[in-house]
Amino acid sequence: MELILKSIDEQSIAKIIALAKRLNVIVEKKNLDEDSSNKDAIKDRILNFKATTPSSFGDAATWQKGQREDRDLLTDITIENQKGLLNLWGKVKFNDDSHE
């Protein structure tokens, strides 16, 4: 059976290794530099990815603009919701007659 422990806390790992040795468990420490360099290479590949063809879903910005144009914003409801949140948080107390 193999157990892999990963931690950035050196003291915790040292305690675990000491306990494992008392229990006659074989402890092998692998070089973490290989794993981190592999992760860095994968990260670089993801960050430098360039698509060769356009997305089959279309342009996201155009879709979002179309979604927003088909209806009016409900500003009165939005303002009432924000006022209600502020009242709940105790930041501001509103007199309902004063905003009209």
MODELLER restraints for C-alpha pairs under 7 A, 6 or more apart:
rsr = mdl.restraints
at = mdl.atoms
rsr.add(forms.Gaussian(group=physical.xy_distance, feature=features.Distance(at['CA:7:A'], at['CA:13:A']), mean=6.94, stdev=0.5))
rsr.add(forms.Gaussian(group=physical.xy_distance, feature=features.Distance(at['CA:17:A'], at['CA:27:A']), mean=6.94, stdev=0.5))
rsr.add(forms.Gaussian(group=physical.xy_distance, feature=features.Distance(at['CA:86:A'], at['CA:92:A']), mean=5.66, stdev=0.5))
rsr.add(forms.Gaussian(group=physical.xy_distance, feature=features.Distance(at['CA:87:A'], at['CA:93:A']), mean=5.58, stdev=0.5))
